[in-house]
Amino acid sequence: SFTDSEVKVISNFFKQVKLDEKAAEEDKIIAIEDFIKTNINTDGNAISDDADKIEKIVKTKLAGNFGFTRLLIGLLQKAGINHQIVYPSKRNDLGIDENFENYRLIEEPLLYFPGTGNFLDPLNASFRYPYVDPYSAGTRGLFLKGTTIGDFKTALPVFDSIPLQPYEKSASNLEARIKFNEHMDSLLISSKQILTGYSAAFYRPAYAFLPKDKQDVFTKDVIKSIGNSDKITNIKVENAGLTDGSRNLPLNIFGDISSAELIEKAGNKILIKIGDVIGQQVEMYQEKKRQLPVLIQYPHALDRLIGFTIPAGYRIKNPEDLNMNITDKLATMGFISTYTLNGAELLINIHEFYKEIYAEVLYKKPGSW
């Protein structure tokens, strides 16, 4: 609830958002979130009274966590957007026990929008609707469903699920075309990385908050993972804005790489480390039987298309080694690789996916995880 003076301040601040009254609810949410996170700085350590007063926040552009959340809710109310406060049970912290009240665990809220079925993370400047800290999703939370008794506003507490975004929405895709240089001592790689969902959300803050020279260093490091080389040219980045993710625009990172690191020569043979093009992989092989469950940050997929031009006078000796089909029994995760030879061009298609965030030691029936 807000005082009359706070309502007046919120109304004046709301005019600066310049919302289209005919815009869809989701577009209004995106615009309001981006406006307040762009114009108001949040300091979780701010403990003065001014940090939580609406009038002072609008004037100083600095807010504590509580004041920032109140101002955001005020803007949403002004726009007529139905929402609920939700306190998540974080997967990387002590979880909320639904049968035991512990107010230390309900400090940083999410906002849930029944009209869209998605969430917003008010206090995380790096994420934009509908993406929240992944450890706050894939769990259950305390939903405060607002209600009115006469003139008295209150809320009904209900525990419910906070779902993660589907695995198809978070992708780290790659398109790479590879050929030898004229001296056949380096590979020339034309690359395009296509990132969506959470896979892009962790990269976009670099382009929002770092100075231009640091952004260039960051981009080169991202591209370097493909060819393990600093010789990178023709760098281009598309859709790097924080709200581009809200609109489901992929973060595209282009770069041309010259790399000698992927080549080894043995007599008249040339060994191509084609697998290194997809970057360093987490080695999870072990001789002993796994004793503990596996938990990942968020469901995601990785699709790669790699084209390699075979130089004249050469042939590929072992292309069949590129065929792999490794999946679990329930097809919740897998690595599938296939190839085709079309004249002098080798095409490799890779589909890697992780549909679930949790894998038990022993398999259970679907829906019981």
N, C-alpha and C positions, 0 to 999 in steps of 0.2 A: 504494500500500500504506500501511497505517496501523499504528502501534505499539499495544500492548495498552491503554495509557493513553488514546491518541487514540480508540480504538474505544469505550471506556467513556464518554468525553465526548460523542462523536457519538451514542451510544445514548440518553443522557439528554437531549440537545438534540432528538433525533428525536421523543421523546415529546411535546414541545410542539407539534409539527405537527398532532397529533390526526387522523391519517389513518383513514379507513374501510377496514378490511382488505378489504372486498368491492368497493371502488371500482375502476373501470377503470384501467388503467395510465396513460392520458392524464390522468385526473382527479388521480391521485397526482403526476404530473409537475407539473401546474399548481399544486397545493397546496404542494409542496415549494419550487418556484421562488419563488412569491409569499411564502412564509413567510421564506425566507432573505433575499430582497431587501428585505423590509419591516423585518426585525429586525437585519440586519447592514449597516453602511455600508462601502462599498468605496473605498479610496484608492489609485489607481495609483502614487502617489508615495511610499507608505509603504514604507520599506526596512529598518525595524528587524526584528530576529528575531521580536519579539512579533507583528508583522503577519502572519506566516505560520504561527504556532503555533496549532493547533486550540484548545488549552486557553485561551490568551490571547484569541483571537478571540471565543469564546463568552462570556467574562467581560467584555471591554471593548466588544463589539459593533462593533469596527473591524477591518478586514482589508485586507491587500494583495491584489493580483490573484491571486497564486499561492495564498495561504492561503484566499481566498474560494472559488476553484475547487475546491481540495481538500475543503473542508468540504461544498460542494454535492455533490461526487461521493460523499463519505462518506454523506450522507443518502440519495442514490439507491441506493447499495449496500445500505444498511440496509433500504430498501423493496423490495429485490429487483428493481430496474428495470435491465434490460440497456441499456448505453449504450457509446458509443465517443467518444474524444476526436478532434476534427477540427481541423486547422489550415487555414483557408481561404486561397485566393489572391484577395486583394481587388481588385475591379475599379477602384477609385479610388486604387490604390497600385501599387508595383512588384509584378508577379505572381510567383508561385512557379514556378520552372523545375524541371520534374520530373527533369531530368538533371543538376542542379547543386545541391549542398547549400549552403544559405545559412540559418543558424539565426536570423538577424535577422528573417526573414520569418515565423517560426512562434512568435509571442509571445502572441497573444490567441486562445484556442481557442473552438470551438463544441462542443456536445455533440450527438451523433446517437443517435436511439433506433430501432433496427431494428424494434422491435415496432409503431411507429406510422409510421415513414418520415419523421419530422419532426425539426427541430433546435431547439436552445435556445442563446441567447446569454448565457453566465454573467455577463459583466462589464458588460453594458449594462442599467442600471437602468430605462431607458425602455421597453424591449421585453419582451414576454412570449411564451412558447411559443405557437404555433409560428413566430413572427416574429422574425427576426434582422436585423441590419444588412443592408439590401438589397444593399450593395456586397460583402458577404461571400458572397452567393448568386449564382446564375447563373454559376457558375464551377466550377473543380475544386479539390479540397482533399486534404490528406494525412490519411487515416483511420488511426487506430491501433487495430487490432482485437486486443483482449486475448486472451491465451492463457496456459496454464500448462504448464510442463515440470517434472514432479515437484512440488516445493514452490516452484519459482521462477516468479514472475509476470513476464510480458514482453508485448510487443505486436508485431504484424506490421504494417509500414507499407504501405499500399496507396493509390494515387491513385484518386479516384473523383469523380463529379459531385455538386455541391451545388445542387439545383434551387431555383428560386424558386417561391413559391406561385402557383397559376394566376391569370390576370388577372381572372377572375370574382370572386375573393375580395377584391380590393381595389377598392372603389368609392367614388366621390364623387357621390352621387345628390342630386337636388333636386326638391322639389315646391313650386310657387309658385302662388298664386292672386292675381290682380291686378285691381283696379278703381279707378275714379276716386273722389276724395272729393266731397263735395256741391258744392264750389265749382269743381271740375274744374281745379284748379291743382296737384294732387299725385296721385300714385298710392299706393294703399294695398296693400301686399304682405304676404300671409300666407305665411310660408316655413317649410319643414322641410328641413334637410340631413341626409342619411342616409349616414354614413361607415362603411366596413368595411375590414378588412385593414390594409394599410400606410397607406391614406389616413386611417384612424382612429388608427393607432399613433403617428403624428407629432403628433396633437392631444392624446391622452390624458395625456401627462406634465404638461401645463399644469394639468390638474385634479387631478393627484396631488401636485404639488410646489409650486404657487403658492398664496399666501394667497387667501382668498375674494375680497377686493376686486380683486386682480390677475386672478383667474379671470374676474370679470365684465367687466373691460376686454378681456381676450382674447376672450371670447365675442362681445362687441359688434363687435370687429374682424372676426371670422369672418362674422357676419351682415351687416355693412356692405358686404361685397363684392357682395352681391346688388342692393342699391338705391342704393349710393354715398351713404348718408345716415346721420347720427348719431341720427336720430329713430326709436329702436327701443324697443318695449315687448313685454310678455308673453314674456319670455325664459325658456326652459326647456331643460335639458340632461338627457338620459337615457343610461344605460349608459356613464358616464365612467370607471369603474374600469379599472385596467390589466388585470385578469384577465377583464374582460368581452369583450375581443378574443379571448382564448384560447377562450372559449365561443361565439364567433361571434355575439355580440350587437352590433348596429349602434350606433354613437355617433350619437344623434339630437340635433340642435340646432334649436330652434324660435325664431322671432321674428317680430313684426309690424313692418313698416317703413313710414314715410311719406316718400316721396321726390318731390321736384320735379325732380331731376336727370335723370330719364329722359324728360322732356317738353320739346318745343319747339313754339311756336305760330307759324303762318304764315297770317295772315288767318283764314279759316274752317276751316283745316286744323290738325290736331293731329298732330305727329310723335312716335311712341312708339319709344324706343330699346329695343326688346324684347330685342335680342341682348345688351345689357349686363347683363341679369338673371343670366346664367350666369357673370358675373365677367370680369375682364380676361384676355384670351387672349394666349398667346405668339405674336408675329408672326414667322412663319418664311418669309415671301415673299422671294424674291430673283430678280434678273434673270439672274445668272450661274449656270451649271451647278454643282451641288454637287460638291465635290471630296473630302469626308471622310465617313466613316460616322457614323451617329447612335447615341448610347447614352443610354438613359434609366435612371432609378433602379430602377423596378419595373414589371411589367405591370399595367395597371389599366383600368377601365371607368368611364364617366360616363353615367348615365341621368337625363334631366331631363323633368319634366312641368310645363308652364307653361300655366295657364289665365288668359285675359284676358276680362273682361266688357266688351262693347262698349256704350258709353252710348247711350241713346235718341236717335234722330235722326242717328246717325252710321253709317258703314259703313267697312269696311277696303278700301282702294283696291288694295293690292298684296300680298295674302296669298301668292301664288305664289312670292314671293321667299324664303319660309320653307322651300321644298323644296330640299334639298341632299343629294347623295349623293357623298361624296368618299372613296374608298378606294384603297389601293395595289393593285398587280396580284395580290398573293397574299392579299389580304384579311386582312393581319395588323394593320392599323390603319385607322381610318376615322372619319368624321363624317357621320352620317345624320340629317337633320331632315325631319319631315313635319308637316302641319297638317290639322285638320278644323274646319269651321264648323258649329256646332250652335245655330241661332237666334242669340241675342245672345252666345254664348260661342265664343271662339277657343281651341282646344286645340293646343298644340305639343308634339310628342314628339321628343326628341333622344337618339340613341344614339351615344356616342363611345367608341372602344376602342383599346387598344394591347396586342396579345397578345405581342409580342416586345420585348426590351430593346435589340435591336441591329438596325440597318438598314444594309446595305452600300450603297455608291454604285451598284453594279449588282446587279440581282436574281440570286439563286442558287436552286437547287432546294431545296425544303423539306427540312430535316434536315441541310443542309450548312453552316448558319450556326454 
